[in-house]
Amino acid sequence: MYNWKINAWKHPWKLQCPHCGQLFPKNDFHKFYLSGLDENSIFQHNLADRSLLYNTEHPDPADPLHKFGVDGGKGYSDGKRTWHFIATYLVYGQWKQVVLAGIENLADAYVITGDAVYARKAGILLDRVADLYPDFDFRTQGWMYERINYSWGYISYWQQAGEELQAIALAYDKVRGNWPHNRQLVHFLSQKAMQHKLENPKSSHTDIRRNIEDRILRDSLNHPSKIRNNYPLQEIVVTYVKTILDWPEKRDEIIAEIQQWMEEAVRVDGVTGEKGGYSSLGLNHILSFLGHYDRAEPGFLRKMVYLLPDLRKTYRFHIDTRVLEAYNILPGDGGTFGRKQGYRIQFSKRSGLDTSAYSFFWKLYEITGDPTYAQTLYRENSCKLDGLPYDIFCESPVDLQFRVQEAIDRVGAEIQPASIDKKQWRLAILRSGEGDKARALALDYDSGGRHGHKDGMVLSLYAKGLDLMPDLGYPPVQFGGWDTQQVKWYYQTASHPTVVVDGKDNNGVGKTTLWADGERFRAIRASGADLTKGKQFERTATLIDISESDCYVLDIFRVVGGNDHAKFMHSYFGTIGTEGLSLKAGRDYGYGTLMRNFQTDTAAEPGWSVDWKIEDSYGYLPHQADVHLRYIDLTSGAEASIAEGWVAASRSAYSSKAQDWIPRIMVRRSSEQAPLASTFVAVIEPYDGQSNIRHVRRCSLRGRDGLNWPDTHVAVEVQLVDGRKDIIIAADVENPMGLTPDWQETAVMVPDGTDVRFRGELCWVRWDSDGSVSRIAICRGQSISTETVSIGLKVITEFIEVHFDDNHAKIVAGSQENVGYIKIGNRSVWNR
């Protein structure tokens, strides 16, 4: 699927096999086609000479290959499979490469040269397409995913039909102004109309325009299901068509419609809300659209940014969600397992008549003052000025290049995106490190939506140059269409690093309930009981720096509801080793998932671990790299399993059906009595060569009165190899089960075996190897103390991080105004 080669000019009426290089079909279909033309030059299958349907390489009827590879228009079948050579060629060869591309190229040539010959030839093609266009109905005539009646459309299915209509409409708009003076066009088409007894006499340019406008443009407006498209592509093409038909008479009405659909198109953090790769599909079309209208009516873009403030965020979205300068964090339909991707907005260096993304981003910089737009266009040109802005409509490229250089001299070429929480798109990204030492932790806290998967509360980790907890990617339709087990697996919640309740896919949305973006400590907490229709579905993830190049993640997942909780985890390609588990053949998880070879420890003791030795399948790493991902589980009362999960993996350039089985983990808790309450706790560490963590343990928590806090409240101690030590405390603020003692803002939490006393929701303390406190972070808290230092805040504070060094304290993140005191021993080190 999708990889057969078609070159309508070099190999007309043929497709080339991507594997063996042979041309198919083996019969001369062009001769067969000509034999079936009626008096109006329209192919009629019943008129065609069927004696021509044989393999021209084996003309002898007695030859066993005489009928091999022969396609009379309905495909060639070997009894088991069918290859639709001609049907595919007609759409992707004859229509797209010859007719449609011919119309577009001829129209562009006319605009650039002014030569009437191009306008005439484009007009001939447009007019002939109009003669037949309404009769095309992909739903009854087209073959898609091995079936008919699958999709609406004209010559192509709905999504491509809409884009083809746009190309036709814009080409028509480019050449129609020439036709009143083009007598040769009218003469040629009127003769053809007479010859073939057409209803439209085409005796004037008005007749020709009416033919095209009525039978292509208006017919499409009257049949919106045929041009249905991803939002807002249909709205864009409809606006183009209405503008071509009714501008300037209905200008105000059209402008009002643009504002209406544009407002919806940028409503979700500046984008449409569609998931995966489709999040940028509309943006690329909007960019071209706004560029066209800004060219036609100078100042249009500035006006739209003023009327729609969210448009300021639109082209920041894919900058903000790009990490390690190689990966786009866009869960849903898009990408391939573990693969790097280019920037989602398309920058073309082909100076044509379409909008130049380089010019467009420069205008955004001028309008908004956001230097990221200038940096992006510069970086998309390989950090060079040469060729900018690849726009034949730019009055002075040299002047623009000079101004770009001025902007880069002021702000630098390096984009430094911060940690972000896209609360409407429901994606949070924590960032740390720079350059090749950068890492990022993302939490996707909704599920479903347009082009979304059932992936609520999914973690992603990017470090060591790799996507170490990859989304599986775009559903593998190459294995038989949309209704296969492989496609269903990609959508299932269980195929993602999250928790599944009672085997059911989650669906719904969550919200951010805690956010911290410090210098060495970062955290996100999101809650979404609606995702599982239970009492609690809350995930807390912290990104904690070990050094400038290393980090670890503490992952706390609280789930209440149902009888069965299964937490899944996977990494990149590779092999795994385990510690602390007694594994035996286990039962499959089931529920239609594509996993196999389960090995289970039914009574796993907290502290067991799995270590991935990463296999650099795509060749992204330096030769000497030895990247690992270590998962240390601290969950109480759980069974642990390792298994294999299925992925479609493009590891082989020659095959679109490459597949693999990757190691996976399942941590499972169950109870006969509902609702089950689980607190999954894990430490995840990416490292190169040797781990930086010596030991991890779960600490029990007690209050000031000595009572123990329930298991839903978490304290974890992490001992580093170099002698440093961390303590993280995370309170169960929601407590939907009403467990006692009940957490309150004034409650004190004391991890067993430590001298830490904390009042708040989340904290982190780091001791240096000499035992002195070096860092403290408080999230939504009031106070914390150890044996040597103490911090008191005037009010409950969202976040603060303090660095202790040489008997001094420095606030490196958060609000200084909320600090009441900071003490080392009994000495105050905070003077305000």
Secondary structure, 3 states (H helix, E strand, C coil): CCCCECCCCCCCCCEECCCCCCEECCCCHHHHHHCCECCCCCECHHHCCHHHCCCCCCCCCCCCCCCCCCCCCCCEECCCCEECHHHHHHHHHHHHHHHHHHHHHHHHHHHHHCCHHHHHHHHHHHHHHHHHHHHCCHHHHCCECCECCCCCECCCEHHHHHHHHHHHHHHHHHHHHHHHHCHHHHHHHHHHHHHCCCCCCCCCHHHHHHHHHHHHHHHHHHCHHHHCCCCCHHHHHHHHHHHHHHCCCCHHHHHHHHHHHHHHHCCECCECCCCCCHHHHHHHHHHHHHHHHHHHCCCHHHHHHHHCCCHHHHCCHHHHCEECCCEECCCCCCCECCCCCCCCCCCCCCCCCCCCHHHHHHHHHHHHCCHHHHHHHHHCCCCCCCCCCCCCCCCCHHHHHHHHHHHHHHHCCCCCCCCEEECCCCEEEEEECCHHHCEEEEEECEECCCCCCCCCCEEEEEECCEECCCCCECCCHHHCCCCCHHHHHHHCHHHCCCEEECCECCCEECEEEEEEECCCEEEEEEECHHHCCCCEEEEEEEEEECCCCCEEEEEEEEEECCCEEEEEEECCCEEEEEECCCCEECCCCCCCCCEEEEEEEEEECCCCEEEEEECCCCCCCCCCCCEEEEEEECCCCEEEEEEEEEEECCCCCCCCCCEEEEEEEEEEEECCCCCCEEEEEEEEEEEECCCCEEEEEEECEECCCCCECCCCCEEEEEEECCCCEEEEEECCCCCCCCCCCCCCCCCCEEECCCCCEEEEEEEEEEECCCCCEEEEEEEEEEEEECCCEEEEEEEEEEEEEEEEECCEEEEEEECHHHEEEEEECCEECCCC
